[in-house]
Amino acid sequence: MMTLAETGLQYPVLAHFLTTGAILFALGMIGFLTRRNLIIVFLCTEMMFQGVVVTLVGLSKYHMNVTGQTFVIFVLTIAACEAALALGLVVLMFRRKRTLDSLSWSQLSG
């Protein structure tokens, strides 16, 4: 069995991780700022979280330190909690207003 180095393929360098993370974060931010559908907005938030995760893993691998990878577990846990709360809010919003437009949030009264 040949190792990755013997096949002539190079290991991904830090720039690949950082570029991928930056692209994911930028696409998520663009979608978050331009879309009005609540489900798309929350998916774009998740995409921004994943961009940060890729960056943390890349930096952790580059510095040979598992602290970044450990922090990724906490970030993914927070992202899962955020997604669960967001889904609950979206369902509540749809039941009240029958729309997923984010502008209708301002019309809700306590």
Phi and psi in degrees as GROMACS dihedral restraints (atoms count N, CA, C in turn):
[ dihedral_restraints ]
;  ai    aj    ak    al  type     phi  dphi    fc
    3     4     5     6     1   -90.3    20    10
    4     5     6     7     1   143.8    20    10
    6     7     8     9     1   -82.9    20    10
    7     8     9    10     1   169.2    20    10
    9    10    11    12     1   -62.4    20    10
   10    11    12    13     1   -37.2    20    10
   12    13    14    15     1   -68.5    20    10
   13    14    15    16     1   -33.8    20    10
   15    16    17    18     1   -72.7    20    10
   16    17    18    19     1   -25.3    20    10
   18    19    20    21     1   -78.5    20    10
   19    20    21    22     1    -8.3    20    10
   21    22    23    24     1    93.3    20    10
   22    23    24    25     1    -5.5    20    10
   24    25    26    27     1   -80.9    20    10
   25    26    27    28     1   141.4    20    10
   27    28    29    30     1   -95.2    20    10
   28    29    30    31     1   150.3    20    10
   30    31    32    33     1   -68.6    20    10
   31    32    33    34     1   147.8    20    10
   33    34    35    36     1   -62.7    20    10
   34    35    36    37     1   132.9    20    10
   36    37    38    39     1   -87.4    20    10
   37    38    39    40     1   169.9    20    10
   39    40    41    42     1   -58.9    20    10
   40    41    42    43     1   -35.7    20    10
   42    43    44    45     1   -60.9    20    10
   43    44    45    46     1   -34.2    20    10
   45    46    47    48     1   -65.6    20    10
   46    47    48    49     1   -43.7    20    10
   48    49    50    51     1   -63.7    20    10
   49    50    51    52     1   -46.0    20    10
   51    52    53    54     1   -66.0    20    10
   52    53    54    55     1   -38.9    20    10
   54    55    56    57     1   -66.4    20    10
   55    56    57    58     1   -44.8    20    10
   57    58    59    60     1   -62.7    20    10
   58    59    60    61     1   -43.7    20    10
   60    61    62    63     1   -63.0    20    10
   61    62    63    64     1   -41.4    20    10
   63    64    65    66     1   -66.9    20    10
   64    65    66    67     1   -39.4    20    10
   66    67    68    69     1   -66.1    20    10
   67    68    69    70     1   -44.3    20    10
   69    70    71    72     1   -61.3    20    10
   70    71    72    73     1   -44.8    20    10
   72    73    74    75     1   -65.1    20    10
   73    74    75    76     1   -42.5    20    10
   75    76    77    78     1   -65.5    20    10
   76    77    78    79     1   -43.2    20    10
   78    79    80    81     1   -63.6    20    10
   79    80    81    82     1   -39.3    20    10
   81    82    83    84     1   -64.2    20    10
   82    83    84    85     1   -41.0    20    10
   84    85    86    87     1   -67.7    20    10
   85    86    87    88     1   -40.4    20    10
   87    88    89    90     1   -61.8    20    10
   88    89    90    91     1   -45.2    20    10
   90    91    92    93     1   -64.4    20    10
   91    92    93    94     1   -38.8    20    10
   93    94    95    96     1   -64.0    20    10
   94    95    96    97     1   -39.8    20    10
   96    97    98    99     1   -82.5    20    10
   97    98    99   100     1   -21.8    20    10
   99   100   101   102     1  -104.7    20    10
  100   101   102   103     1   -20.8    20    10
  102   103   104   105     1   -93.5    20    10
  103   104   105   106     1   153.0    20    10
  105   106   107   108     1  -113.6    20    10
  106   107   108   109     1   -14.6    20    10
  108   109   110   111     1   -72.2    20    10
  109   110   111   112     1   127.4    20    10
  111   112   113   114     1   -63.9    20    10
  112   113   114   115     1   -36.9    20    10
  114   115   116   117     1   -65.5    20    10
  115   116   117   118     1   -42.6    20    10
  117   118   119   120     1   -64.7    20    10
  118   119   120   121     1   -39.0    20    10
  120   121   122   123     1   -61.7    20    10
  121   122   123   124     1   -44.3    20    10
  123   124   125   126     1   -71.0    20    10
  124   125   126   127     1   -33.0    20    10
  126   127   128   129     1   -66.4    20    10
  127   128   129   130     1   -36.7    20    10
  129   130   131   132     1   -67.5    20    10
  130   131   132   133     1   -33.8    20    10
  132   133   134   135     1   -63.3    20    10
  133   134   135   136     1   -42.4    20    10
  135   136   137   138     1   -63.2    20    10
  136   137   138   139     1   -36.4    20    10
  138   139   140   141     1   -65.7    20    10
  139   140   141   142     1   -36.8    20    10
  141   142   143   144     1   -65.8    20    10
  142   143   144   145     1   -40.5    20    10
  144   145   146   147     1   -58.9    20    10
  145   146   147   148     1   -42.5    20    10
  147   148   149   150     1   -67.4    20    10
  148   149   150   151     1   -33.8    20    10
  150   151   152   153     1   -62.4    20    10
  151   152   153   154     1   -40.0    20    10
  153   154   155   156     1   -67.3    20    10
  154   155   156   157     1   -39.3    20    10
  156   157   158   159     1   -62.7    20    10
  157   158   159   160     1   -44.5    20    10
  159   160   161   162     1   -62.1    20    10
  160   161   162   163     1   -41.1    20    10
  162   163   164   165     1   -64.2    20    10
  163   164   165   166     1   -44.2    20    10
  165   166   167   168     1   -63.0    20    10
  166   167   168   169     1   -42.1    20    10
  168   169   170   171     1   -66.0    20    10
  169   170   171   172     1   -41.4    20    10
  171   172   173   174     1   -63.2    20    10
  172   173   174   175     1   -44.2    20    10
  174   175   176   177     1   -66.6    20    10
  175   176   177   178     1   -37.5    20    10
  177   178   179   180     1   -64.7    20    10
  178   179   180   181     1   -41.7    20    10
  180   181   182   183     1   -67.5    20    10
  181   182   183   184     1   -39.6    20    10
  183   184   185   186     1   -64.5    20    10
  184   185   186   187     1   -40.6    20    10
  186   187   188   189     1   -90.4    20    10
  187   188   189   190     1     3.1    20    10
  189   190   191   192     1    53.1    20    10
  190   191   192   193     1    46.5    20    10
  192   193   194   195     1  -134.7    20    10
  193   194   195   196     1   131.5    20    10
  195   196   197   198     1   -87.3    20    10
  196   197   198   199     1     4.4    20    10
  198   199   200   201     1   -62.7    20    10
  199   200   201   202     1   -42.7    20    10
  201   202   203   204     1   -64.1    20    10
  202   203   204   205     1   -39.6    20    10
  204   205   206   207     1   -69.2    20    10
  205   206   207   208     1   -33.1    20    10
  207   208   209   210     1   -67.7    20    10
  208   209   210   211     1   -40.2    20    10
  210   211   212   213     1   -65.5    20    10
  211   212   213   214     1   -31.1    20    10
  213   214   215   216     1   -60.7    20    10
  214   215   216   217     1   -36.9    20    10
  216   217   218   219     1   -60.8    20    10
  217   218   219   220     1   -41.6    20    10
  219   220   221   222     1   -68.1    20    10
  220   221   222   223     1   -39.6    20    10
  222   223   224   225     1   -63.4    20    10
  223   224   225   226     1   -43.3    20    10
  225   226   227   228     1   -66.0    20    10
  226   227   228   229     1   -34.7    20    10
  228   229   230   231     1   -65.0    20    10
  229   230   231   232     1   -44.5    20    10
  231   232   233   234     1   -64.4    20    10
  232   233   234   235     1   -38.5    20    10
  234   235   236   237     1   -64.4    20    10
  235   236   237   238     1   -38.3    20    10
  237   238   239   240     1   -67.0    20    10
  238   239   240   241     1   -40.9    20    10
  240   241   242   243     1   -65.1    20    10
  241   242   243   244     1   -41.4    20    10
  243   244   245   246     1   -63.1    20    10
  244   245   246   247     1   -39.8    20    10
  246   247   248   249     1   -66.6    20    10
  247   248   249   250     1   -38.9    20    10
  249   250   251   252     1   -65.9    20    10
  250   251   252   253     1   -44.2    20    10
  252   253   254   255     1   -65.8    20    10
  253   254   255   256     1   -39.9    20    10
  255   256   257   258     1   -64.7    20    10
  256   257   258   259     1   -40.7    20    10
  258   259   260   261     1   -63.3    20    10
  259   260   261   262     1   -41.0    20    10
  261   262   263   264     1   -61.4    20    10
  262   263   264   265     1   -42.9    20    10
  264   265   266   267     1   -66.3    20    10
  265   266   267   268     1   -38.5    20    10
  267   268   269   270     1   -65.6    20    10
  268   269   270   271     1   -41.3    20    10
  270   271   272   273     1   -64.1    20    10
  271   272   273   274     1   -43.3    20    10
  273   274   275   276     1   -61.6    20    10
  274   275   276   277     1   -43.6    20    10
  276   277   278   279     1   -62.9    20    10
  277   278   279   280     1   -43.5    20    10
  279   280   281   282     1   -66.6    20    10
  280   281   282   283     1   -36.6    20    10
  282   283   284   285     1   -66.9    20    10
  283   284   285   286     1   -34.7    20    10
  285   286   287   288     1   -81.2    20    10
  286   287   288   289     1   -46.5    20    10
  288   289   290   291     1  -106.9    20    10
  289   290   291   292     1   -12.6    20    10
  291   292   293   294     1    57.8    20    10
  292   293   294   295     1    31.8    20    10
  294   295   296   297     1  -149.2    20    10
  295   296   297   298     1   156.3    20    10
  297   298   299   300     1  -112.1    20    10
  298   299   300   301     1    18.1    20    10
  300   301   302   303     1   -74.6    20    10
  301   302   303   304     1   130.9    20    10
  303   304   305   306     1   -69.8    20    10
  304   305   306   307     1   -20.6    20    10
  306   307   308   309     1   -70.7    20    10
  307   308   309   310     1   -21.7    20    10
  309   310   311   312     1   -75.5    20    10
  310   311   312   313     1   -11.1    20    10
  312   313   314   315     1   -62.4    20    10
  313   314   315   316     1   -34.7    20    10
  315   316   317   318     1   -70.7    20    10
  316   317   318   319     1   -15.1    20    10
  318   319   320   321     1   -91.7    20    10
  319   320   321   322     1    -3.7    20    10
  321   322   323   324     1   -75.2    20    10
  322   323   324   325     1   140.3    20    10
  324   325   326   327     1  -117.1    20    10
  325   326   327   328     1   147.2    20    10
